[in-house]
């Protein structure tokens, strides 16, 4: 019965939910995006070539493994670009001239 409840949680395909993912997301972020438990992600990766012993909640996943988990969960994959803040140049800052070497101690 435990196996059935896990499978029903992982493979529920009543309506294919679209999961927004990005490259380099962690196991925890993937579970949160799927609205599932982290254990479901681990279970989906159980019979793959990935080393589960070294995999932790903050471990980054390759896009191959992300696709595999989403596929096994019966969900749709939607790639999104990770929002990266652009480094803005401070236009208010003014460069000071170098100090006079005679005044330096």
MIRO-422229 format. One record per residue: residue number from 1; residue in three letters; chain; x, y negated, z of N, C-alpha, C, CB in turn. Coordinates in Angstrom, 3 decimals, always signed. Glycine has a CB too. Layout:
BEGIN
[node NUM; "ALA"; "A"; [X; Y; Z]; [X; Y; Z]; [X; Y; Z]; [X; Y; Z]] ...
END
This chain:
BEGIN
[node 1; "UNK"; "A"; [+0.826; +1.199; +0.000]; [+0.000; +0.000; +0.000]; [+0.862; -1.251; +0.000]; [-0.936; -0.004; +1.205]] [node 2; "UNK"; "A"; [+2.015; -1.201; +0.705]; [+2.896; -2.370; +0.713]; [+3.378; -2.681; -0.695]; [+4.097; -2.141; +1.647]] [node 3; "UNK"; "A"; [+3.714; -1.627; -1.451]; [+4.207; -1.816; -2.804]; [+3.121; -2.424; -3.683]; [+4.691; -0.486; -3.391]] [node 4; "UNK"; "A"; [+1.900; -2.001; -3.506]; [+0.790; -2.557; -4.288]; [+0.561; -4.020; -3.966]; [-0.488; -1.769; -4.034]] [node 5; "UNK"; "A"; [+0.637; -4.385; -2.685]; [+0.412; -5.782; -2.321]; [+1.514; -6.672; -2.883]; [+0.334; -5.935; -0.797]] [node 6; "UNK"; "A"; [+2.758; -6.161; -2.869]; [+3.856; -6.930; -3.450]; [+3.651; -7.102; -4.948]; [+5.204; -6.246; -3.173]] [node 7; "UNK"; "A"; [+3.297; -6.010; -5.613]; [+3.091; -6.085; -7.055]; [+1.931; -6.995; -7.409]; [+2.851; -4.704; -7.623]] [node 8; "UNK"; "A"; [+0.890; -6.964; -6.624]; [-0.239; -7.833; -6.927]; [+0.135; -9.294; -6.722]; [-1.443; -7.468; -6.059]] [node 9; "UNK"; "A"; [+1.033; -9.559; -5.754]; [+1.471; -10.934; -5.532]; [+2.398; -11.373; -6.658]; [+2.177; -11.070; -4.166]] [node 10; "UNK"; "A"; [+3.291; -10.498; -7.086]; [+4.261; -10.849; -8.104]; [+3.659; -10.851; -9.498]; [+5.423; -9.903; -8.052]] [node 11; "UNK"; "A"; [+2.847; -9.870; -9.796]; [+2.346; -9.693; -11.148]; [+0.915; -10.189; -11.349]; [+2.424; -8.254; -11.515]] [node 12; "UNK"; "A"; [+0.440; -11.077; -10.511]; [-0.925; -11.563; -10.702]; [-0.972; -12.400; -11.977]; [-1.406; -12.395; -9.469]] [node 13; "UNK"; "A"; [-1.718; -11.906; -12.954]; [-1.764; -12.566; -14.260]; [-3.188; -12.959; -14.628]; [-1.177; -11.654; -15.341]] [node 14; "UNK"; "A"; [-3.957; -13.412; -13.666]; [-5.326; -13.842; -13.962]; [-5.303; -14.968; -14.983]; [-6.053; -14.297; -12.674]] [node 15; "UNK"; "A"; [-4.473; -15.962; -14.729]; [-4.245; -17.026; -15.695]; [-2.766; -17.355; -15.640]; [-5.135; -18.294; -15.400]] [node 16; "UNK"; "A"; [-2.173; -17.455; -16.811]; [-0.731; -17.682; -16.837]; [-0.422; -19.091; -16.356]; [-0.164; -17.457; -18.256]] [node 17; "UNK"; "A"; [+0.192; -19.156; -15.213]; [+0.581; -20.442; -14.650]; [+1.865; -20.900; -15.312]; [+0.755; -20.353; -13.115]] [node 18; "UNK"; "A"; [+1.942; -22.182; -15.613]; [+3.137; -22.732; -16.227]; [+4.069; -23.233; -15.129]; [+2.781; -23.872; -17.219]] [node 19; "UNK"; "A"; [+5.304; -22.756; -15.157]; [+6.289; -23.111; -14.136]; [+7.339; -24.008; -14.771]; [+6.946; -21.839; -13.509]] [node 20; "UNK"; "A"; [+7.534; -25.172; -14.175]; [+8.531; -26.111; -14.686]; [+9.874; -25.792; -14.048]; [+8.117; -27.588; -14.401]] [node 21; "UNK"; "A"; [+10.840; -25.425; -14.876]; [+12.163; -25.036; -14.392]; [+13.236; -25.843; -15.106]; [+12.399; -23.526; -14.597]] [node 22; "UNK"; "A"; [+14.441; -25.813; -14.552]; [+15.566; -26.498; -15.165]; [+16.812; -25.646; -14.979]; [+15.762; -27.915; -14.557]] [node 23; "UNK"; "A"; [+17.803; -25.934; -15.777]; [+19.043; -25.166; -15.747]; [+19.771; -25.436; -14.436]; [+19.944; -25.518; -16.959]] [node 24; "UNK"; "A"; [+20.226; -24.378; -13.797]; [+21.001; -24.505; -12.569]; [+20.158; -24.620; -11.313]; [+21.886; -25.687; -12.665]] [node 25; "UNK"; "A"; [+18.892; -24.282; -11.382]; [+18.074; -24.371; -10.179]; [+18.422; -23.231; -9.233]; [+16.572; -24.344; -10.533]] [node 26; "UNK"; "A"; [+18.156; -23.435; -7.956]; [+18.486; -22.438; -6.953]; [+17.339; -21.440; -6.799]; [+18.799; -23.113; -5.608]] [node 27; "UNK"; "A"; [+17.615; -20.365; -6.070]; [+16.600; -19.346; -5.815]; [+15.422; -19.972; -5.063]; [+17.199; -18.160; -5.007]] [node 28; "UNK"; "A"; [+15.729; -20.792; -4.091]; [+14.691; -21.432; -3.287]; [+13.833; -22.379; -4.132]; [+15.324; -22.197; -2.120]] [node 29; "UNK"; "A"; [+14.468; -23.157; -5.008]; [+13.733; -24.076; -5.870]; [+12.832; -23.318; -6.845]; [+14.706; -24.973; -6.640]] [node 30; "UNK"; "A"; [+13.330; -22.190; -7.351]; [+12.527; -21.375; -8.261]; [+11.309; -20.809; -7.549]; [+13.367; -20.238; -8.850]] [node 31; "UNK"; "A"; [+11.507; -20.307; -6.344]; [+10.387; -19.765; -5.571]; [+9.350; -20.859; -5.291]; [+10.892; -19.150; -4.242]] [node 32; "UNK"; "A"; [+9.832; -22.042; -4.947]; [+8.925; -23.156; -4.669]; [+8.156; -23.561; -5.926]; [+9.708; -24.359; -4.116]] [node 33; "UNK"; "A"; [+8.844; -23.590; -7.077]; [+8.188; -23.957; -8.339]; [+7.128; -22.925; -8.725]; [+9.229; -24.091; -9.467]] [node 34; "UNK"; "A"; [+7.402; -21.653; -8.412]; [+6.455; -20.587; -8.728]; [+5.344; -20.475; -7.685]; [+7.186; -19.261; -8.842]] [node 35; "UNK"; "A"; [+5.504; -21.169; -6.572]; [+4.587; -21.084; -5.428]; [+4.528; -19.656; -4.898]; [+3.172; -21.563; -5.825]] [node 36; "UNK"; "A"; [+5.697; -19.045; -4.806]; [+5.846; -17.690; -4.289]; [+6.884; -17.695; -3.179]; [+6.247; -16.701; -5.416]] [node 37; "UNK"; "A"; [+7.016; -16.549; -2.531]; [+8.010; -16.359; -1.497]; [+9.359; -16.064; -2.152]; [+7.595; -15.219; -0.533]] [node 38; "UNK"; "A"; [+10.454; -16.402; -1.477]; [+11.795; -16.129; -1.997]; [+11.970; -14.636; -2.254]; [+12.874; -16.634; -1.015]] [node 39; "UNK"; "A"; [+11.346; -13.818; -1.431]; [+11.455; -12.362; -1.599]; [+10.933; -11.915; -2.960]; [+10.687; -11.639; -0.487]] [node 40; "UNK"; "A"; [+9.947; -12.604; -3.493]; [+9.414; -12.256; -4.817]; [+10.477; -12.473; -5.897]; [+8.149; -13.097; -5.134]] [node 41; "UNK"; "A"; [+11.272; -13.527; -5.744]; [+12.350; -13.786; -6.696]; [+13.394; -12.683; -6.592]; [+12.994; -15.174; -6.442]] [node 42; "UNK"; "A"; [+13.742; -12.312; -5.353]; [+14.717; -11.234; -5.145]; [+14.204; -9.914; -5.732]; [+15.020; -11.063; -3.639]] [node 43; "UNK"; "A"; [+12.938; -9.631; -5.524]; [+12.351; -8.389; -6.037]; [+12.365; -8.361; -7.566]; [+10.912; -8.227; -5.521]] [node 44; "UNK"; "A"; [+12.117; -9.514; -8.188]; [+12.125; -9.576; -9.651]; [+13.529; -9.345; -10.205]; [+11.586; -10.931; -10.130]] [node 45; "UNK"; "A"; [+14.537; -9.701; -9.425]; [+15.926; -9.528; -9.858]; [+16.524; -8.204; -9.406]; [+16.770; -10.662; -9.337]] [node 46; "UNK"; "A"; [+15.706; -7.360; -8.758]; [+16.197; -6.118; -8.167]; [+16.863; -5.193; -9.179]; [+15.065; -5.395; -7.501]] [node 47; "UNK"; "A"; [+16.259; -4.930; -10.298]; [+16.788; -3.968; -11.267]; [+17.535; -4.643; -12.410]; [+15.662; -3.125; -11.826]] [node 48; "UNK"; "A"; [+18.207; -5.734; -12.116]; [+18.992; -6.426; -13.131]; [+20.474; -6.305; -12.776]; [+18.565; -7.925; -13.246]] [node 49; "UNK"; "A"; [+21.312; -6.876; -13.619]; [+22.760; -6.789; -13.422]; [+23.279; -7.783; -12.390]; [+23.468; -7.014; -14.733]] [node 50; "UNK"; "A"; [+22.435; -8.652; -11.894]; [+22.871; -9.661; -10.923]; [+23.150; -9.002; -9.574]; [+21.802; -10.775; -10.769]] [node 51; "UNK"; "A"; [+24.167; -9.496; -8.874]; [+24.556; -8.958; -7.574]; [+23.680; -9.601; -6.495]; [+26.076; -9.213; -7.289]] [node 52; "UNK"; "A"; [+22.705; -8.857; -6.003]; [+21.769; -9.400; -5.006]; [+22.427; -9.639; -3.658]; [+20.596; -8.462; -4.831]] [node 53; "UNK"; "A"; [+23.492; -8.914; -3.351]; [+24.154; -9.094; -2.059]; [+24.798; -10.473; -1.933]; [+25.208; -8.014; -1.859]] [node 54; "UNK"; "A"; [+25.260; -11.009; -3.047]; [+25.894; -12.330; -3.012]; [+24.901; -13.458; -3.270]; [+27.013; -12.395; -4.035]] [node 55; "UNK"; "A"; [+23.669; -13.113; -3.569]; [+22.653; -14.105; -3.898]; [+21.989; -14.629; -2.625]; [+21.597; -13.505; -4.848]] [node 56; "UNK"; "A"; [+22.036; -15.928; -2.431]; [+21.414; -16.570; -1.270]; [+20.386; -17.582; -1.745]; [+22.479; -17.254; -0.372]] [node 57; "UNK"; "A"; [+19.670; -18.175; -0.809]; [+18.600; -19.122; -1.154]; [+19.134; -20.342; -1.896]; [+17.868; -19.571; +0.108]] [node 58; "UNK"; "A"; [+20.365; -20.749; -1.596]; [+20.930; -21.939; -2.238]; [+21.817; -21.602; -3.436]; [+21.727; -22.733; -1.229]] [node 59; "UNK"; "A"; [+21.816; -20.332; -3.864]; [+22.606; -19.917; -5.022]; [+21.950; -20.400; -6.307]; [+22.772; -18.386; -5.049]] [node 60; "UNK"; "A"; [+22.768; -20.875; -7.218]; [+22.262; -21.346; -8.507]; [+22.069; -20.161; -9.442]; [+23.226; -22.386; -9.136]] [node 61; "UNK"; "A"; [+20.988; -20.212; -10.203]; [+20.669; -19.139; -11.143]; [+20.951; -19.577; -12.575]; [+19.200; -18.713; -10.997]] [node 62; "UNK"; "A"; [+21.448; -18.642; -13.385]; [+21.624; -18.904; -14.807]; [+20.255; -18.882; -15.469]; [+22.583; -17.861; -15.463]] [node 63; "UNK"; "A"; [+20.176; -19.477; -16.656]; [+18.875; -19.536; -17.331]; [+18.350; -18.154; -17.701]; [+18.977; -20.389; -18.581]] [node 64; "UNK"; "A"; [+19.257; -17.180; -17.915]; [+18.836; -15.808; -18.225]; [+18.018; -15.234; -17.065]; [+20.070; -14.906; -18.515]] [node 65; "UNK"; "A"; [+18.501; -15.435; -15.841]; [+17.822; -14.882; -14.657]; [+16.549; -15.641; -14.357]; [+18.745; -14.915; -13.437]] [node 66; "UNK"; "A"; [+16.545; -16.937; -14.612]; [+15.322; -17.729; -14.405]; [+14.223; -17.217; -15.344]; [+15.593; -19.258; -14.652]] [node 67; "UNK"; "A"; [+14.593; -17.010; -16.614]; [+13.633; -16.489; -17.591]; [+13.115; -15.124; -17.168]; [+14.272; -16.401; -18.982]] [node 68; "UNK"; "A"; [+14.005; -14.278; -16.666]; [+13.643; -12.919; -16.257]; [+12.621; -12.939; -15.112]; [+14.900; -12.138; -15.830]] [node 69; "UNK"; "A"; [+12.865; -13.784; -14.123]; [+11.954; -13.872; -12.969]; [+10.587; -14.367; -13.407]; [+12.531; -14.806; -11.884]] [node 70; "UNK"; "A"; [+10.560; -15.408; -14.233]; [+9.291; -15.970; -14.708]; [+8.539; -14.931; -15.535]; [+9.535; -17.255; -15.546]] [node 71; "UNK"; "A"; [+9.260; -14.213; -16.375]; [+8.643; -13.188; -17.219]; [+8.040; -12.073; -16.373]; [+9.672; -12.607; -18.197]] [node 72; "UNK"; "A"; [+8.792; -11.592; -15.367]; [+8.297; -10.518; -14.513]; [+7.125; -10.960; -13.656]; [+9.405; -10.004; -13.630]] [node 73; "UNK"; "A"; [+7.055; -12.250; -13.365]; [+5.945; -12.769; -12.569]; [+4.703; -13.013; -13.427]; [+6.358; -14.063; -11.871]] [node 74; "UNK"; "A"; [+4.848; -12.901; -14.747]; [+3.704; -13.096; -15.637]; [+3.313; -14.550; -15.774]; [+2.528; -12.310; -15.146]] [node 75; "UNK"; "A"; [+4.288; -15.424; -15.697]; [+4.025; -16.857; -15.795]; [+4.661; -17.411; -17.058]; [+4.555; -17.602; -14.553]] [node 76; "UNK"; "A"; [+4.262; -18.630; -17.409]; [+4.828; -19.309; -18.563]; [+5.999; -20.160; -18.103]; [+3.761; -20.174; -19.284]] [node 77; "UNK"; "A"; [+6.955; -20.294; -18.990]; [+8.167; -21.052; -18.705]; [+8.099; -22.409; -19.379]; [+9.415; -20.283; -19.166]] [node 78; "UNK"; "A"; [+8.400; -23.461; -18.638]; [+8.464; -24.795; -19.218]; [+9.768; -25.429; -18.758]; [+7.223; -25.666; -18.805]] [node 79; "UNK"; "A"; [+10.686; -25.640; -19.707]; [+11.973; -26.241; -19.366]; [+11.801; -27.738; -19.199]; [+13.037; -25.932; -20.446]] [node 80; "UNK"; "A"; [+12.385; -28.277; -18.175]; [+12.365; -29.727; -17.977]; [+13.784; -30.194; -17.758]; [+11.456; -30.131; -16.778]] [node 81; "UNK"; "A"; [+14.018; -31.422; -18.109]; [+15.344; -31.985; -17.893]; [+15.424; -32.469; -16.461]; [+15.645; -33.139; -18.892]] [node 82; "UNK"; "A"; [+16.508; -32.121; -15.814]; [+16.722; -32.569; -14.447]; [+16.978; -34.068; -14.476]; [+17.907; -31.806; -13.775]] [node 83; "UNK"; "A"; [+16.225; -34.793; -13.688]; [+16.371; -36.235; -13.677]; [+17.697; -36.595; -13.025]; [+15.191; -36.907; -12.939]] [node 84; "UNK"; "A"; [+18.543; -37.239; -13.800]; [+19.824; -37.669; -13.278]; [+19.830; -39.189; -13.244]; [+21.002; -37.115; -14.132]] [node 85; "UNK"; "A"; [+20.151; -39.715; -12.085]; [+20.224; -41.162; -11.961]; [+21.474; -41.656; -12.677]; [+20.230; -41.597; -10.470]] [node 86; "UNK"; "A"; [+21.282; -42.638; -13.521]; [+22.422; -43.213; -14.218]; [+23.176; -44.121; -13.255]; [+21.971; -43.996; -15.484]] [node 87; "UNK"; "A"; [+24.476; -44.069; -13.348]; [+25.290; -44.952; -12.522]; [+25.245; -46.320; -13.166]; [+26.767; -44.429; -12.378]] [node 88; "UNK"; "A"; [+24.700; -47.262; -12.426]; [+24.572; -48.613; -12.963]; [+25.744; -49.453; -12.511]; [+23.246; -49.259; -12.527]] [node 89; "UNK"; "A"; [+26.202; -50.261; -13.415]; [+27.295; -51.162; -13.098]; [+26.735; -52.322; -12.293]; [+28.011; -51.662; -14.387]] [node 90; "UNK"; "A"; [+27.439; -52.699; -11.252]; [+27.016; -53.811; -10.421]; [+27.407; -55.105; -11.119]; [+27.643; -53.726; -8.998]] [node 91; "UNK"; "A"; [+26.443; -55.801; -11.677]; [+26.728; -57.014; -12.438]; [+26.882; -58.229; -11.532]; [+25.627; -57.264; -13.452]] [node 92; "UNK"; "A"; [+26.518; -58.085; -10.264]; [+26.649; -59.195; -9.332]; [+28.064; -59.289; -8.766]; [+25.644; -59.049; -8.202]] [node 93; "UNK"; "A"; [+28.821; -58.225; -8.834]; [+30.173; -58.224; -8.277]; [+31.111; -59.009; -9.181]; [+30.688; -56.782; -8.090]] [node 94; "UNK"; "A"; [+31.976; -59.792; -8.566]; [+32.953; -60.589; -9.300]; [+34.335; -60.150; -8.843]; [+32.737; -62.130; -9.072]] [node 95; "UNK"; "A"; [+35.205; -59.926; -9.783]; [+36.552; -59.495; -9.458]; [+37.342; -60.666; -8.871]; [+37.260; -58.928; -10.709]] [node 96; "UNK"; "A"; [+38.006; -60.405; -7.763]; [+38.835; -61.447; -7.156]; [+40.234; -61.390; -7.751]; [+38.889; -61.289; -5.612]] [node 97; "UNK"; "A"; [+40.884; -62.538; -7.834]; [+42.265; -62.523; -8.318]; [+43.165; -61.883; -7.263]; [+42.753; -63.965; -8.657]] [node 98; "UNK"; "A"; [+44.294; -61.328; -7.708]; [+45.225; -60.710; -6.773]; [+45.763; -61.750; -5.807]; [+46.379; -60.027; -7.521]] [node 99; "UNK"; "A"; [+46.073; -61.302; -4.602]; [+46.620; -62.192; -3.584]; [+48.037; -62.616; -3.980]; [+46.622; -61.501; -2.192]] [node 100; "UNK"; "A"; [+48.395; -63.798; -3.538]; [+49.744; -64.309; -3.805]; [+50.745; -63.476; -3.015]; [+49.863; -65.828; -3.431]] [node 101; "UNK"; "A"; [+51.737; -62.871; -3.675]; [+52.708; -62.022; -2.973]; [+53.458; -62.749; -1.858]; [+53.704; -61.471; -3.960]] [node 102; "UNK"; "A"; [+53.600; -64.068; -1.945]; [+54.295; -64.823; -0.905]; [+53.491; -64.877; +0.383]; [+54.591; -66.233; -1.387]] [node 103; "UNK"; "A"; [+52.145; -64.740; +0.266]; [+51.280; -64.807; +1.456]; [+51.101; -63.456; +2.131]; [+49.924; -65.359; +1.080]] [node 104; "UNK"; "A"; [+51.467; -62.394; +1.454]; [+51.285; -61.051; +2.027]; [+52.347; -60.778; +3.084]; [+51.343; -59.970; +0.923]] [node 105; "UNK"; "A"; [+51.955; -60.098; +4.143]; [+52.927; -59.761; +5.187]; [+53.266; -58.300; +5.172]; [+52.404; -60.146; +6.550]] 
END
